[in-house]
Amino acid sequence: MKIVIIEDEKLTAKDLSRTISNLEPDAEILAILYSVEEAVEYLSHHKEIDVIFSDIQLGDGLSFEIFEKTQNQIPVIFCTAYNDYALEAFKTVGIDYLLKPFTQQSVSK
């Protein structure tokens, strides 16, 4: 499984990457992206992704902008500290909504 993580907090991104790798040793973390701008650039040129784990509130905007600008069709698992965005997340290609702090059990689902 090829995975991209979009998360502006570096420690959280590393923790999520480590958790995914522990749960799915064959998973390949293709990229960790830290901003809307960086994610739009990456997703515009890379389509070989199976799933995206994405925070919603990033330093330069909301991740929904990424998926709108790239016309994303890759499934997204949103990982956020806020439950305010759940409905909007499922209007995109959101397939799950994990509230931070996430656990190994919540990620494994």
Wavefront OBJ file of the C-alpha trace (Angstrom):
o trace
v 0.000 0.000 0.000
v 1.367 3.409 -1.009
v 0.575 6.170 1.466
v 0.987 9.948 1.650
v 0.740 11.834 4.934
v -0.297 15.505 5.014
v 0.412 16.951 8.459
v 1.993 20.271 9.436
v 3.145 19.100 12.880
v 6.390 17.194 12.252
v 6.254 15.112 15.456
v 2.671 14.059 14.745
v 3.593 13.193 11.154
v 6.513 11.028 12.303
v 4.355 9.328 14.933
v 1.652 8.561 12.369
v 4.244 7.257 9.912
v 5.761 5.021 12.591
v 2.322 3.755 13.646
v 1.368 2.904 10.062
v 4.694 1.142 9.468
v 4.267 -0.917 12.651
v 0.739 -1.942 11.666
v 1.462 -2.520 7.981
v 5.150 -3.392 7.473
v 4.626 -3.618 3.704
v 3.156 -0.107 3.522
v 5.291 2.457 1.745
v 5.161 6.047 2.987
v 5.786 7.901 -0.275
v 5.844 11.398 1.217
v 5.137 13.476 4.272
v 3.826 16.867 3.187
v 3.590 19.833 5.540
v 1.434 22.429 3.759
v -1.415 22.965 1.332
v 1.028 24.363 -1.226
v 3.433 21.429 -0.942
v 0.593 18.889 -1.116
v -1.002 20.473 -4.190
v 2.360 20.374 -5.971
v 3.026 16.746 -5.013
v -0.457 15.409 -5.769
v -0.513 17.197 -9.118
v 2.425 15.055 -10.253
v 2.013 11.779 -8.353
v -1.014 9.549 -8.862
v 0.345 6.161 -7.690
v -1.062 6.629 -4.179
v -3.475 4.194 -2.528
v -4.539 6.312 0.461
v -3.862 9.716 2.007
v -3.792 10.447 5.743
v -4.456 14.158 6.132
v -4.788 16.703 8.888
v -7.423 19.328 8.100
v -6.050 22.552 9.558
v -2.621 23.193 8.094
v -0.427 26.257 8.560
v -1.409 27.731 5.194
v -5.070 26.689 4.964
v -7.462 23.762 5.111
v -6.621 20.479 3.434
v -9.963 20.591 1.596
v -8.288 23.163 -0.689
v -5.742 20.517 -1.711
v -8.366 18.017 -2.763
v -10.415 20.631 -4.600
v -7.426 22.048 -6.509
v -6.136 18.611 -7.526
v -9.585 17.104 -8.183
v -8.431 14.287 -5.934
v -9.977 10.822 -6.301
v -7.619 9.056 -3.856
v -9.317 7.935 -0.608
v -8.515 10.204 2.354
v -8.429 9.369 6.050
v -8.700 12.653 7.915
v -6.747 12.934 11.181
v -7.668 16.028 13.143
v -8.215 17.374 16.636
v -11.536 18.929 15.600
v -14.848 17.221 14.962
v -16.247 20.377 13.312
v -15.217 19.252 9.830
v -16.666 15.728 9.742
v -19.514 16.484 7.336
v -17.295 18.415 4.959
v -14.697 15.621 5.064
v -17.196 13.077 3.827
v -18.285 15.385 0.997
v -14.781 14.951 -0.409
v -13.342 11.462 -0.843
v -13.000 11.011 2.913
v -13.335 7.395 4.010
v -12.612 7.837 7.720
v -12.209 10.548 10.347
v -9.740 9.992 13.199
v -9.691 12.374 16.123
v -6.296 13.264 17.600
v -4.633 12.065 19.583
v -4.928 8.902 17.498
v -4.033 5.489 18.857
v -2.580 2.432 17.210
v -6.026 0.849 17.490
v -7.812 3.754 15.768
v -5.264 3.795 12.919
v -5.465 0.026 12.462
v -9.209 0.261 11.736
l 1 2 3 4 5 6 7 8 9 10 11 12 13 14 15 16 17 18 19 20 21 22 23 24 25 26 27 28 29 30 31 32 33 34 35 36 37 38 39 40 41 42 43 44 45 46 47 48 49 50 51 52 53 54 55 56 57 58 59 60 61 62 63 64 65 66 67 68 69 70 71 72 73 74 75 76 77 78 79 80 81 82 83 84 85 86 87 88 89 90 91 92 93 94 95 96 97 98 99 100 101 102 103 104 105 106 107 108 109
